[in-house]
Amino acid sequence: MGFSFEIWITLGLIGFYLYDSAALVFSNEIVFFETKGRWFVALPTDRWRVVGKRLFFPNPLKPNYSMFIVPWSATASFYAKDSKDTFELISAIRYLRLAVVPLMLLLIFVLPLVIFKLGIGTPALITLMLVYLLVIAMLFYIYTKREKLGLSKRQVLSLAFEATSCPPFAINLIRKITIKRSIASCPLEFAFKVLEPQDFKNFAEELDKKLSEKMEYEIDHETNTQIMNYRKKIMSMIL
């Protein structure tokens, strides 16, 4: 027996959202999350690999978290010029945080429930109208703040096309904006500044473990030296 139309709608909304949430990251990249001034960090697992990268899924229930992906081995020129740039960006997206969670609830929970209970009718159309009103309001805000968000008009247009053609993609607007930017300074030093002491210790130990594993199969002497020096830096910060 095949799925009903309502089930297909629900699976489609959830599927598009999860597909858009997934990120491909390299083994030397670190993922930072921020919400309400609190920072978290994650390292991609080697369990899921796609074309040489690691498949990473942020928490789908927290689209209001900003997300930065930074390689630990990047040169200094890669990072933001000043920590002020990072925190100005976070300040600029604060009003988007108020919209993405209600948008997720409307699309992933309310709209499927309305369709299941009442079918495709006026209530479903009203719910969809509320979705598009939220999306348009978010896009208007992004356009007006595009300079502070570090976006060109073309990038805003690209975001607008994605969000209006497939509303589940709009849930990830905050991640789409922040993932294009970098944090200030070395990620290890940045983590030391923004993480809670125990969180930093756990992160540093996990990173050191991954670097130790990487050295086992790394044959390039220069790369091994770089990793060894980085591990020494990690140990000096947690001891």
C-alpha positions in Angstrom: 0.0 0.0 0.0 1.4 3.4 -1.0 1.8 6.5 1.1 -1.0 9.0 1.2 -0.6 12.5 -0.3 -0.4 13.9 3.2 2.5 11.6 4.2 4.3 12.5 1.0 3.9 16.2 1.8 5.3 15.7 5.3 8.2 13.6 4.1 9.0 16.2 1.4 9.1 19.1 3.8 11.3 17.3 6.3 13.4 15.8 3.6 14.1 19.1 1.9 15.0 20.7 5.2 17.4 18.0 6.3 19.0 17.9 2.8 19.6 21.6 3.0 20.9 21.4 6.6 23.6 18.8 5.7 27.1 20.2 5.2 30.2 18.6 3.7 33.4 19.4 5.7 37.0 18.4 5.4 38.7 16.3 8.1 40.7 19.4 9.2 37.7 21.6 9.8 36.1 22.6 13.0 32.4 23.6 13.4 31.5 26.5 15.8 27.9 27.2 16.9 26.7 30.3 18.7 23.4 31.3 20.3 22.6 34.1 22.7 26.3 34.7 23.3 27.1 31.0 24.2 29.4 29.1 22.0 29.7 25.4 21.2 32.1 23.4 19.0 31.9 20.1 17.1 34.4 18.0 15.1 33.1 16.1 12.1 33.1 12.3 12.4 34.8 10.1 9.9 31.8 7.7 9.9 30.1 9.3 7.0 32.3 10.2 4.0 31.2 11.7 0.7 33.7 12.5 -2.1 36.5 12.9 0.3 34.6 15.0 2.8 32.7 14.3 6.0 28.9 14.6 6.1 27.9 16.8 9.0 24.4 17.4 10.3 23.8 20.3 12.7 20.9 19.9 15.2 17.8 20.3 13.0 15.8 21.6 15.9 18.1 24.6 16.4 18.1 26.6 13.1 18.6 29.8 15.2 22.2 28.8 15.9 24.8 30.6 13.8 27.4 28.2 12.3 31.0 28.8 11.3 33.2 26.2 9.6 37.0 26.8 10.0 40.0 24.7 9.2 42.4 24.4 12.2 45.3 24.4 9.7 44.4 27.6 7.8 46.9 30.5 7.5 46.3 33.7 9.4 44.9 35.4 6.3 41.9 33.1 6.2 40.5 34.4 9.5 38.4 37.5 10.0 40.5 40.6 10.5 39.1 41.4 13.9 36.9 39.6 16.4 34.6 42.7 16.1 33.7 41.4 12.6 32.5 38.1 14.0 30.4 39.7 16.8 29.0 42.4 14.5 27.7 39.7 12.2 26.1 37.8 15.2 24.5 41.1 16.3 23.1 41.7 12.8 21.4 38.3 12.6 19.7 38.6 16.0 16.3 39.5 14.5 16.5 36.5 12.1 16.6 34.3 15.1 13.1 35.4 16.1 11.8 34.1 12.7 13.5 30.9 11.9 12.1 28.8 14.7 8.5 29.8 14.1 9.1 29.2 10.4 10.4 25.7 11.2 7.4 25.0 13.4 5.0 26.2 10.8 6.5 24.1 8.0 7.6 20.9 9.7 4.8 20.6 12.3 1.8 22.9 11.8 1.4 22.6 8.0 1.5 18.8 7.9 -0.9 18.6 10.9 -3.3 20.9 9.2 -3.2 18.9 6.0 -3.6 15.6 7.9 -6.6 16.9 9.8 -8.3 19.2 7.3 -6.8 18.4 4.0 -5.8 20.9 1.3 -8.1 23.8 2.0 -8.4 27.2 3.4 -6.6 26.5 6.7 -3.6 24.9 4.8 -3.5 27.9 2.5 -3.6 30.3 5.4 -0.7 28.4 7.0 1.3 28.6 3.8 0.6 32.3 3.5 2.0 32.8 7.0 5.1 30.9 5.9 5.7 33.1 2.9 5.1 36.3 5.0 7.8 35.1 7.4 10.1 34.3 4.5 9.6 37.6 2.8 10.1 39.5 6.0 13.4 37.7 6.6 14.6 38.4 3.1 13.7 42.0 3.4 15.7 42.3 6.6 18.6 40.5 5.0 18.5 42.9 2.1 18.5 46.0 4.3 21.4 44.6 6.4 23.3 43.0 3.6 26.5 45.1 4.2 26.7 44.2 7.8 26.0 40.6 6.9 28.8 40.6 4.3 26.5 39.8 1.4 26.4 41.2 -2.1 23.2 41.9 -3.9 23.7 38.8 -6.0 24.1 36.6 -2.9 20.9 38.1 -1.5 19.1 37.3 -4.7 20.4 33.8 -4.6 19.2 33.3 -1.0 15.8 34.8 -2.0 15.4 32.4 -5.0 16.2 29.4 -2.8 13.9 30.5 0.1 10.9 31.4 -2.1 11.1 28.4 -4.5 11.5 25.9 -1.6 10.4 27.4 1.8 12.1 24.6 3.9 15.4 26.0 2.6 14.6 29.3 4.3 14.8 27.7 7.7 18.6 27.6 7.3 19.0 31.2 6.4 21.1 32.0 9.4 23.4 29.1 8.8 23.7 30.0 5.1 24.8 33.5 6.0 27.3 32.7 8.8 28.8 29.7 7.1 30.2 32.1 4.5 32.2 34.0 7.1 35.1 33.1 9.3 35.9 33.6 13.0 38.6 35.9 14.2 42.1 34.4 14.9 43.2 30.7 15.2 40.2 28.5 16.1 42.0 27.0 19.0 42.6 30.5 20.5 39.1 31.6 19.7 37.7 28.5 21.4 39.8 29.2 24.4 38.2 32.7 24.7 34.5 31.8 24.0 34.0 28.3 25.4 33.4 27.3 29.0 36.6 25.9 30.6 35.3 22.3 30.7 33.9 22.5 27.2 37.3 23.8 25.9 39.1 21.0 27.7 36.8 18.4 26.1 37.2 20.0 22.7 41.0 20.3 22.9 41.4 16.7 24.0 39.1 15.4 21.2 41.0 17.5 18.6 44.3 16.3 19.9 43.1 12.7 19.5 42.1 13.3 15.9 45.4 14.9 15.1 47.2 12.0 16.7 45.3 9.6 14.4 46.0 11.8 11.4 49.8 11.6 12.1 49.7 7.8 11.9 49.0 7.8 8.2 50.4 11.2 7.2 53.6 10.7 5.2 54.4 14.3 4.4 57.2 15.4 6.8 56.2 19.1 6.7 52.5 18.3 7.5 53.5 16.0 10.3 55.7 18.8 11.8 52.8 21.2 11.6 50.5 18.8 13.3 53.1 18.1 16.0 53.5 21.8 16.7 49.7 22.3 16.9 49.4 19.4 19.3 52.0 21.0 21.5 50.0 24.2 21.5 46.9 22.3 22.5 48.7 20.6 25.4 50.1 24.0 26.6 46.5 25.4 26.7 44.9 22.6 28.7 47.7 21.8 31.2 
